[in-house]
Amino acid sequence: MSHPAASAPGRMPSVVWVLAAGTFLMGTTEFVVAGILPDMAPDLGADVSHAGLLITAFAVGMIVGGPTMALATLRLPRRLTLVLALAVFAAGHVVAALTGSFTVVLAARFVTALATGAFWAVGFVIATSAAGHANATRAVSVMMGGLTSANVVGVPAGSLLGHVTGWRGLFLGLAVLAVLAAVVIGRFVPRTRQRAQVSVRGEIRALRQGRLWLALAAAVLIMGGVLATYTYIAPLLTDRAGIPAGGVPLVLVAFGAGALGGTAVGGRLGDHRPMATTIPAAATTALALFALVPLSRTPAAAVALIFLMALAGFTINPVVTALAVRFAGDAPTLASALTTSAYNTGIAAGSALAGQALASPLGVTGPALVGAVFAGLTLLPLIALAVAAKRGTTRIVAHGTAEAPAPAPAQQDIAGATWTAQ
């Protein structure tokens, strides 16, 4: 695959921005259901607590579906995989919008999540390949910025549209946008030949590398820490900080702004100084969350710490994602899918433990304490990666693409000549 623009330092190829638009669309559909659940539940003959399974089904589909679909589509041209994923995504929303059965909608959400996992897995590989080694983490941050923007812009706008047109109108609108995205993807992603030389065995063989699992562990822990707190942030703000319920959305905007900023910072710094970027960011996230427990009685302090938590926490995501893809060498697709599974696993685990903490004597400060422990534990795999690099054991083969194999040095450090353990 040839991307001339990738050779220009600091400039992102257009395909990366197109893929970011795709992640924006898919991120919106993942989270927007939370805002329209009270409208969907009675229409489908379910109570709100039972309808919450629509969110769970999508998360499970992402966890399981990412790696599964990555392997299932391994020999397909990557552009075709992206277009098919968007087509399934659109079909799932149409089916959900036209049925009155809760079970069918639940199944459609799961299938849609499978398509989303396939899109993310292949999209990350295309983005990093298009941007080149020197801008790989920036490319990942642009793609992840699409997901973060979905939470800041897409979910509120989608919820509003769902209340105006009904949730079925929203789902049909998302289907139309997916079809348009498939057309654009077909235009901007270069045609490549079938990846016949790529094997499932080769992809699985890449999973034997311990440093890949260290990167994935960091992804699970940091996302678990941040989302454990974010999931139950409303009661902390209203019951402890004394912020009116009407002011909570403004605090969530501050969180979103911090997440966008952190994603951009990680993309800018992570290519050249991955460990010097992620280790301080993890420590800052943990400290911000620990400080939130005693200082959350003060509204200004609570808002500032929530912003800092998002800024520092999301700085780590593009770096560990790019590292995971790079550690996989010439078999990056499954590793890319596993990063998506890792983030969703962290969200599920962090939110579940935070819910238990909320119901414990810790009360509304429990989720922040759980988040602080998760964030603190993130330091362990990150420090292990840094130590391995300093000892000269973190060696990988710079990955190319199966469509256009490129010669690479026999051994490089964490990410080639530009990635060091600084």
C-alpha positions as CSV (number, residue, x, y, z in Angstrom):
1,M,0.0,0.0,0.0
2,S,1.5,3.3,-1.0
3,H,0.7,6.6,0.8
4,P,2.9,9.4,-0.5
5,A,1.6,11.8,2.0
6,A,2.9,9.6,4.8
7,S,6.4,10.7,4.0
8,A,5.7,14.3,4.9
9,P,6.7,14.8,8.6
10,G,3.8,16.1,10.7
11,R,1.2,15.8,8.0
12,M,-1.6,13.2,8.2
13,P,-2.7,11.5,5.0
14,S,-6.3,12.1,4.2
15,V,-7.2,8.4,4.7
16,V,-6.4,8.8,8.5
17,W,-9.0,11.6,8.8
18,V,-11.5,9.5,6.8
19,L,-11.0,6.7,9.2
20,A,-11.4,9.0,12.2
21,A,-14.8,10.0,10.8
22,G,-15.7,6.3,10.7
23,T,-14.7,5.9,14.4
24,F,-16.8,9.0,15.2
25,L,-19.9,7.4,13.7
26,M,-19.3,4.1,15.4
27,G,-18.4,5.7,18.7
28,T,-21.7,7.6,18.6
29,T,-23.7,4.5,18.0
30,E,-22.0,2.7,20.9
31,F,-22.8,5.3,23.6
32,V,-25.9,7.1,22.3
33,V,-28.2,4.4,23.5
34,A,-27.6,5.5,27.1
35,G,-29.3,8.8,26.3
36,I,-32.3,7.4,24.6
37,L,-32.8,4.2,26.7
38,P,-36.0,5.6,28.4
39,D,-37.5,6.1,24.9
40,M,-36.5,2.7,23.6
41,A,-37.5,0.6,26.6
42,P,-41.3,1.1,26.5
43,D,-41.4,0.9,22.7
44,L,-39.8,-2.5,22.8
45,G,-41.9,-3.8,25.8
46,A,-39.0,-3.8,28.3
47,D,-38.2,-1.9,31.4
48,V,-35.2,0.5,31.5
49,S,-33.0,-1.9,33.6
50,H,-33.6,-4.7,31.2
51,A,-33.1,-2.5,28.1
52,G,-29.6,-1.7,29.5
53,L,-28.6,-5.0,28.0
54,L,-28.5,-3.2,24.7
55,I,-25.4,-1.4,26.0
56,T,-23.9,-4.6,27.5
57,A,-24.5,-6.5,24.2
58,F,-22.5,-3.9,22.3
59,A,-19.6,-4.0,24.8
60,V,-19.5,-7.8,24.7
61,G,-19.6,-7.7,20.9
62,M,-16.7,-5.4,20.8
63,I,-14.6,-7.5,23.3
64,V,-15.3,-10.8,21.5
65,G,-15.9,-9.5,18.0
66,G,-12.7,-7.5,17.4
67,P,-10.3,-10.4,17.5
68,T,-12.8,-12.8,15.9
69,M,-13.6,-10.6,13.0
70,A,-9.9,-9.6,12.5
71,L,-9.1,-13.2,11.9
72,A,-12.2,-13.9,9.9
73,T,-11.4,-11.1,7.4
74,L,-7.6,-11.6,7.5
75,R,-7.3,-12.6,3.8
76,L,-9.7,-10.0,2.5
77,P,-8.3,-6.7,1.0
78,R,-8.4,-4.1,3.8
79,R,-10.6,-1.6,1.9
80,L,-13.2,-4.4,1.2
81,T,-13.2,-5.2,4.9
82,L,-13.9,-1.6,5.9
83,V,-16.7,-1.3,3.3
84,L,-18.3,-4.6,4.4
85,A,-18.0,-3.6,8.1
86,L,-19.9,-0.3,7.3
87,A,-22.5,-2.2,5.3
88,V,-23.2,-4.6,8.2
89,F,-23.2,-1.7,10.5
90,A,-25.9,0.0,8.4
91,A,-27.9,-3.2,8.0
92,G,-27.9,-3.8,11.7
93,H,-29.4,-0.3,12.4
94,V,-32.0,-0.7,9.7
95,V,-33.1,-4.1,11.1
96,A,-33.3,-2.6,14.6
97,A,-35.3,0.4,13.5
98,L,-37.9,-1.7,11.7
99,T,-38.5,-4.4,14.3
100,G,-40.7,-4.3,17.5
101,S,-38.8,-7.2,19.1
102,F,-36.4,-6.5,21.9
103,T,-34.5,-9.7,21.2
104,V,-34.0,-8.7,17.5
105,V,-32.7,-5.3,18.5
106,L,-30.4,-6.9,21.0
107,A,-29.0,-9.3,18.3
108,A,-28.7,-6.3,15.9
109,R,-26.6,-4.4,18.5
110,F,-24.3,-7.4,18.9
111,V,-23.8,-7.8,15.2
112,T,-23.2,-4.1,14.8
113,A,-20.5,-4.4,17.5
114,L,-18.8,-7.2,15.5
115,A,-18.7,-4.9,12.5
116,T,-17.4,-2.0,14.6
117,G,-14.6,-4.3,16.0
118,A,-13.6,-5.3,12.4
119,F,-13.5,-1.6,11.3
120,W,-11.3,-0.6,14.3
121,A,-8.9,-3.5,13.9
122,V,-8.3,-2.9,10.2
123,G,-8.5,0.9,10.5
124,F,-5.7,1.1,13.1
125,V,-3.4,-0.9,10.8
126,I,-4.2,1.2,7.7
127,A,-3.8,4.5,9.7
128,T,-0.4,3.6,11.1
129,S,0.9,2.2,7.8
130,A,-0.3,5.3,6.0
131,A,1.3,7.7,8.4
132,G,4.6,6.0,8.5
133,H,6.7,5.0,11.6
134,A,7.5,8.6,12.6
135,N,3.8,9.6,12.8
136,A,2.2,6.2,13.8
137,T,1.1,7.3,17.2
138,R,-0.3,10.6,15.8
139,A,-2.4,8.6,13.3
140,V,-3.8,6.5,16.2
141,S,-4.5,9.6,18.2
142,V,-6.5,11.1,15.2
143,M,-8.5,7.9,14.9
144,M,-9.1,7.8,18.7
145,G,-10.0,11.5,18.6
146,G,-12.9,10.5,16.4
147,L,-14.2,8.2,19.3
148,T,-13.6,10.9,21.9
149,S,-15.4,13.5,19.7
150,A,-18.3,11.1,19.5
151,N,-18.7,11.3,23.3
152,V,-18.4,15.1,23.3
153,V,-20.5,15.9,20.2
154,G,-22.0,12.8,18.6
155,V,-23.7,11.4,21.7
156,P,-25.4,14.7,22.8
157,A,-26.4,15.5,19.2
158,G,-27.6,11.9,18.7
159,S,-29.6,11.9,21.9
160,L,-31.3,15.2,20.9
161,L,-32.1,13.8,17.4
162,G,-33.5,10.6,19.0
163,H,-35.8,12.6,21.2
164,V,-37.0,14.7,18.3
165,T,-37.4,12.0,15.6
166,G,-37.7,8.9,17.9
167,W,-35.0,6.4,18.4
168,R,-36.0,4.6,15.2
169,G,-35.4,7.8,13.2
170,L,-32.0,8.1,14.8
171,F,-31.0,4.5,13.9
172,L,-32.1,5.0,10.3
173,G,-30.0,8.2,10.2
174,L,-27.0,6.3,11.5
175,A,-27.5,3.7,8.8
176,V,-27.6,6.4,6.1
177,L,-24.4,7.9,7.5
178,A,-22.7,4.5,7.5
179,V,-23.6,4.0,3.8
180,L,-22.1,7.5,3.0
181,A,-19.0,6.6,5.0
182,A,-18.6,3.3,3.0
183,V,-18.7,5.4,-0.2
184,V,-16.0,7.8,1.1
185,I,-13.9,4.9,2.4
186,G,-14.1,3.3,-1.0
187,R,-12.8,6.5,-2.5
188,F,-9.9,7.3,-0.2
189,V,-8.6,3.9,0.8
190,P,-6.3,2.6,-2.0
191,R,-7.2,-0.7,-3.6
192,T,-4.9,-3.5,-2.6
193,R,-4.6,-7.1,-3.7
194,Q,-5.9,-9.9,-1.6
195,R,-3.7,-10.6,1.4
196,A,-3.1,-14.3,0.5
197,Q,0.3,-14.4,2.2
198,V,-1.1,-13.4,5.6
199,S,-1.9,-16.4,7.8
200,V,-3.9,-16.8,11.0
201,R,-1.0,-18.7,12.4
202,G,1.3,-15.7,11.8
203,E,-1.1,-13.4,13.5
204,I,-1.4,-15.7,16.5
205,R,2.3,-16.2,16.6
206,A,2.7,-12.5,17.2
207,L,0.8,-12.9,20.4
208,R,3.6,-14.8,22.0
209,Q,5.5,-11.5,22.6
210,G,5.3,-10.5,26.3
211,R,5.7,-6.8,25.6
212,L,2.5,-6.9,23.5
213,W,0.6,-8.1,26.5
214,L,2.2,-5.5,28.7
215,A,0.9,-2.8,26.3
216,L,-2.6,-4.5,26.3
217,A,-2.5,-4.6,30.1
218,A,-1.8,-0.9,30.3
219,A,-4.8,-0.3,27.9
220,V,-7.1,-2.3,30.2
221,L,-6.0,-0.7,33.4
222,I,-5.9,3.0,32.3
223,M,-9.3,2.8,30.6
224,G,-10.7,0.9,33.6
225,G,-9.4,3.6,35.9
226,V,-10.8,6.6,34.0
227,L,-14.2,5.0,33.1
228,A,-14.7,3.6,36.6
229,T,-14.9,7.2,37.8
230,Y,-16.6,8.7,34.7
231,T,-19.5,6.1,34.8
232,Y,-20.6,7.3,38.3
233,I,-19.4,10.9,38.1
234,A,-22.9,12.4,38.3
235,P,-23.6,11.4,41.9
236,L,-20.2,12.6,43.0
237,L,-20.8,16.0,41.5
238,T,-24.3,16.4,42.8
239,D,-24.2,14.7,46.2
240,R,-20.7,15.6,47.3
241,A,-19.5,18.6,45.3
242,G,-23.0,20.3,45.4
243,I,-23.1,21.0,41.7
244,P,-26.7,21.3,40.4
245,A,-27.9,18.5,38.2
246,G,-28.2,21.0,35.3
247,G,-24.5,21.7,35.6
248,V,-23.4,18.1,35.3
249,P,-23.4,18.2,31.4
250,L,-21.0,21.2,31.5
251,V,-18.6,19.1,33.7
252,L,-18.9,16.3,31.2
253,V,-17.9,18.7,28.4
254,A,-14.8,19.6,30.5
255,F,-14.1,15.8,30.7
256,G,-14.5,15.5,27.0
257,A,-12.2,18.5,26.3
258,G,-9.6,16.9,28.6
259,A,-9.9,13.6,26.7
260,L,-9.5,15.3,23.4
261,G,-6.5,17.2,24.6
262,G,-4.9,14.1,26.1
263,T,-5.4,12.1,22.9
264,A,-3.7,14.9,20.9
265,V,-0.8,15.2,23.4
266,G,-0.2,11.4,23.3
267,G,-0.2,11.5,19.6
268,R,2.3,14.4,19.4
269,L,4.7,13.1,22.0
270,G,4.3,9.3,21.9
271,D,6.1,8.6,18.6
272,H,9.4,9.9,20.0
273,R,9.1,9.4,23.8
274,P,6.5,6.7,24.4
275,M,7.6,5.8,28.0
276,A,8.4,9.4,29.0
277,T,4.9,10.2,27.9
278,T,2.9,7.3,29.3
279,I,4.5,6.8,32.7
280,P,4.1,10.4,34.0
281,A,0.6,10.4,32.5
282,A,-0.4,7.3,34.4
283,A,1.0,8.7,37.6
284,T,-0.8,12.0,37.1
285,T,-4.1,10.1,36.5
286,A,-3.7,8.1,39.7
287,L,-2.8,11.2,41.7
288,A,-5.7,13.2,40.3
289,L,-8.2,10.4,41.2
290,F,-6.8,10.0,44.7
291,A,-7.0,13.7,45.2
292,L,-10.6,13.7,44.0
293,V,-11.7,11.7,47.1
294,P,-10.9,14.4,49.7
295,L,-11.1,17.4,47.4
296,S,-14.4,16.7,45.7
297,R,-16.4,18.7,48.2
298,T,-15.1,21.8,46.5
299,P,-16.8,22.2,43.1
300,A,-13.9,24.0,41.4
301,A,-11.4,21.4,42.6
302,A,-13.6,18.6,41.5
303,V,-14.0,20.0,38.0
304,A,-10.3,20.7,37.7
305,L,-9.4,17.2,38.8
306,I,-11.9,15.6,36.4
307,F,-10.4,17.6,33.6
308,L,-6.9,16.5,34.6
309,M,-7.9,12.9,34.9
310,A,-9.2,12.9,31.4
311,L,-6.2,14.8,30.0
312,A,-3.6,12.5,31.6
313,G,-5.6,9.3,31.2
314,F,-6.3,9.7,27.5
315,T,-2.7,10.7,26.8
316,I,-1.8,7.0,27.2
317,N,-4.3,5.4,24.8
318,P,-2.8,6.3,21.4
319,V,0.7,5.4,22.6
320,V,-0.1,1.9,23.9
321,T,-2.3,1.2,20.9
322,A,0.5,2.1,18.5
323,L,3.0,0.1,20.6
324,A,0.7,-3.0,20.5
325,V,0.4,-2.7,16.7
326,R,4.2,-2.2,16.3
327,F,5.1,-5.0,18.7
328,A,3.1,-7.4,16.5
329,G,5.6,-6.9,13.6
330,D,4.2,-8.1,10.3
331,A,1.1,-9.5,11.9
332,P,-0.6,-6.4,13.3
333,T,-4.3,-6.9,12.6
334,L,-5.1,-9.2,15.5
335,A,-3.1,-7.1,17.9
336,S,-5.0,-4.1,16.8
337,A,-8.3,-5.8,17.4
338,L,-7.1,-6.9,20.9
339,T,-6.4,-3.3,21.8
340,T,-10.1,-2.5,21.2
341,S,-11.1,-5.6,23.3
342,A,-8.7,-4.4,26.0
343,Y,-10.3,-1.0,26.2
344,N,-13.8,-2.4,26.4
345,T,-12.6,-5.0,29.0
346,G,-11.3,-2.2,31.1
347,I,-14.5,-0.2,30.8
348,A,-16.6,-3.3,31.8
349,A,-14.3,-4.3,34.7
350,G,-13.8,-0.7,36.0
351,S,-17.5,0.1,35.8
352,A,-18.5,-3.1,37.5
353,L,-16.1,-2.6,40.4
354,A,-17.0,1.1,40.7
355,G,-20.6,0.1,41.0
356,Q,-19.8,-2.2,43.9
357,A,-17.8,0.6,45.5
358,L,-20.6,3.0,45.1
359,A,-22.9,0.7,47.0
360,S,-20.3,0.2,49.7
361,P,-19.7,2.4,52.8
362,L,-17.3,4.4,50.5
363,G,-20.4,5.8,48.8
364,V,-19.9,8.4,46.0
365,T,-16.1,8.5,46.5
366,G,-15.8,4.8,45.9
367,P,-15.6,4.9,42.1
368,A,-12.8,7.5,42.2
369,L,-10.9,5.3,44.6
370,V,-11.3,2.3,42.4
371,G,-10.2,4.4,39.4
372,A,-7.1,5.6,41.3
373,V,-6.1,2.0,42.0
374,F,-6.6,1.0,38.4
375,A,-4.5,4.0,37.2
376,G,-1.8,3.3,39.7
377,L,-1.6,-0.3,38.6
378,T,-1.1,1.0,35.0
379,L,2.4,2.0,36.0
380,L,3.5,-1.7,36.4
381,P,3.3,-2.8,32.7
382,L,4.5,0.6,31.6
383,I,7.6,0.5,33.8
384,A,8.2,-3.1,32.7
385,L,8.2,-1.9,29.1
386,A,10.7,0.9,29.9
387,V,13.0,-1.5,31.8
388,A,13.0,-4.0,29.0
389,A,13.8,-1.3,26.5
390,K,16.7,0.0,28.6
391,R,18.1,-3.5,28.8
392,G,17.9,-3.7,25.0
393,T,15.4,-6.6,25.1
394,T,12.6,-4.7,23.5
395,R,13.3,-5.6,20.0
396,I,10.8,-5.8,17.2
397,V,10.7,-6.0,13.4
398,A,9.3,-2.9,11.9
399,H,6.0,-3.9,10.4
400,G,5.1,-3.3,6.8
401,T,1.9,-4.3,5.1
402,A,1.0,-7.5,3.6
403,E,-0.1,-5.8,0.5
404,A,3.2,-4.1,-0.1
405,P,5.9,-5.8,2.0
406,A,8.8,-3.4,2.7
407,P,12.3,-4.4,3.8
408,A,12.9,-3.6,7.4
409,P,16.0,-3.8,9.7
410,A,16.4,-7.1,11.4
411,Q,16.1,-5.5,14.8
412,Q,14.9,-2.2,16.1
413,D,14.0,-0.8,19.5
414,I,10.4,-0.1,20.7
415,A,9.4,1.6,17.5
416,G,12.2,1.8,15.2
417,A,14.7,4.6,15.0
418,T,12.3,7.3,16.3
419,W,10.8,5.4,19.2
420,T,13.0,5.1,22.3
421,A,12.6,4.3,25.9
422,Q,13.3,7.9,27.0
